[in-house]
Amino acid sequence: MRSDLISHLAPAQTLRPASQADPSVPVNGIGVDLANHDSAVVLVDAGTITGAGASLTVEVQHSDDNSAWTAVPDDELTGAEPVITSANHQQIHQIGYRGIKRYLRVAITAKAGTTPTLLVGATVVRGKPRRLPA
C-alpha cells in the first residue's frame, strides 16, 4: 500500500508566476509560515529567459516575524540558489531549507542584461507536519 503523500505536504505560493522584466525593481515573495512543519523545500519554476546577456538572481530569505527578512546562510540550504540564465532556464530549481526561522520566502535580488525578461514563480513546499490532517 502506498502512503498518502498529500497528507504530508503543504505547498504555498511565495512568488506568483509573473514576467520579471524591470532590472531596477527587486521582487519579494510572500512569506510562508513554516509553523507546525519540520522541513521545507523551495521550488523555483523558471520559464524562458530573453534578452542579451540576461540573468536573474534568486535568493531564499527567512524571518522570525514575517517582517524583517535576511538571506538564508548557505549552510542552512541544500542546493544552490540559482542565477537563471539561458543555460539553466525552462526548469524547476529545488533548494532545501534546514534553518529554524518561522517564515520563508523567495526574492529576486538582481536582474542583468539587455531588456531581461523571465516568467518565473516559486513555491515553498512544507513537509513533515507535526500533526496530520484528520
Protein Blocks (a to p, Z undefined) as FASTA:
>chain_A
ZZdfklmgccddfbdcdddfblmbccddddddfehiabdcddddddddedehiacddddd
ddfklmaccdddfklcgcjdddddfklghiacddddfbfbfbdcdddfbdedehiadddd
dddddehifbdcZZ
